[in-house]
């Protein structure tokens, strides 16, 4: 009887109130700010983040946390809980963008031509700080925490090889979450949504082949430029006429090149674009229509059009229950007004989708603009300068998602 009483008492003590979690996050906040600024100075491109990885390893070692760093470039750290419970995985990306940062923030990039213009330095610092919080939690926590540090999110997609490595299965992960700072939201706001949060991203490549001729005698050639123009125009009908207005899709041709001189009928044009869709069924339809339009428009114009579509990131589809859990946790921590449901999917890419193929979970956004009157520059801008107070909310969310059953 006494043993049962002690066990129940320990389990009750190991649970934390929202105020306690926020207090613990506050205790590691300044440490997180220093880590973020150090990371901000050493931005590196995908799969070349050697200084960044060394910094992450150094901090985990200083915290007394064991980690794994396989040749794939990622780093993972498993922190066992002090009592049975669910295993929660959290992901942070750590690569940077090929953008020249202007002078002014006081801790700007030391690597010319590269900048943390998407907040990955903040994501990594928040997850490191969450590890510090868990390590020092006075009553421990239930289950376990798998901290996943991902390379190359902006380029080749570091999430897929990480997820395919069997990492989540090996640690018997019950749920997986990811966070991204978001400048269109203000500090203190947390946003998510059930279902699709981010679209799939595929690359369209089209080669149009015609026949060269003198510009003064167009009837003797087959104009690849005219054919390409018809294809670009026809592709715009796909979203307008083949996709429901209630669904989300984008087809953009962003690059086109061809021709040799102003008085020569062009014999070859190359085009590249992006195709984005909110779910796989819609994506498959779009792929089919794009190929049909390219092929048959080419024939109609007397040319040959070859279309290839390279599959990119899959659509990020949040588990409805876990998206609700994210918003419920945000409401408990910061109040109901802080928990926002995004009204529609974003057409931006996010490779966190690959983790969701292996465990249920959700992705969410953390506001990082100071207030509604001072919304910051967008992601991927050289002027992006998030408010560091956002990390306090991000750390609190990550800790609560682990510590709350």
C-alpha positions, 0 to 999 in steps of 0.5 A: 500500500505504501509503495503504491502511495509513493508511486502515485505521489511521484507520478503526480510530482513529475507532472508540470503546470503550464506556469512551471514549464514557462518558468523552466523555459525562462531559465534557459532562455538567455542560454538559447539566445547566446546559442542562436547568435553563435549559430547565426554567425556561421551559416552554411549550405545544406550537407556542408554544415561542418561548423554548425554540426561541431557547435551542436555536438559541443553543446550537447556534450556540455549538457551531458547528453549523448548523441549520434552523428552518422555520415548522413549529416544529421545529429540525434539525441535521445533523452530517456524519461524518469518514468514510463510514458510516450516517446516524443520526437522533435525536429530542428533544421540547421542549414542556411541560405545563399543570401548576403546578410547586410551589416546591422544586427550586431552578430551578422554572418561571418560567412560571405554569401550565406545567411540564416534567413529562414530562422534555422539558427533559432530552431536549433537553439530552441531544441538545444535549450529544450534538451537543457531544460529536460536534463535539468527538470527537477522531477524528470519527465515521462517517456522519452525525448528524441531531439533530431537536428536536420541538415539540408532542409532548404536544398535536397531535403535532409528529412527523408534520409533521416526518417528512412534510417529507421530512427523513429522506429528504433526509439519507438516514437509515439509522436513527432513535432516540428516548429518554424518561426513565422514573421507574419505572426507576432511573438506569443502566437502559435499556429497550426491546422489539422490536415494539409499545412504545406503543399507538395513541391515538384519541378517541371522541366519542358523541352520544346523542339522545332526547326530552325529557319530564317525569320523572314521565311517562317513557313519553312520552320517550326517555331519552338518559341511560339509553341512554348508560349502556347504551352505556358498559356495553356498550363494556366488553365489547369488550376483555373479549370481542373482544380476546385476553387476549394482546393489549393494548387499552383503551377508556375513556369519561372524560367524559359530560354531559347533562340539564337538571334532576332531573325532566326526561327527558334528550334529549341526552348527549355522551360522550368517551373514548379507544381504544388498541390495540397494532397497526393490525389490532386498532385497526381491529377496535376502531373497528368494534365501538365504532361498532356498539355505539353505533349498535345500542344507541341503536336498541335503547333507542329513541334515536339514537347518533352515534359519531365516532372521530378518529385520533390517534397510531399505535402505536409499533412498534420494528424488532426488529433496532434494538430489539436494537441498543439493548439490545446497546449498553446492555449494552456500555456499562453491563453486561448487567443494565442492558439491560431488555426491556419485557414488554408494550406501554404504553398511553401515547401517543408520536408517535415512531411517525411517524418509524418510518414513514420509517426503521427504528429504535427508541425506548427508556427511560432510568431516572431514579429514584435507586434502587429504594427511591426511585422518583420520581413518575410522568410528568405529575405536578407532583411529577415530579423526575428524577435528573439523573444519568440524562442521563449515561446518555442522552447515552452511549446517543445517542452510542454509537448514532451512533458504533457501526456 
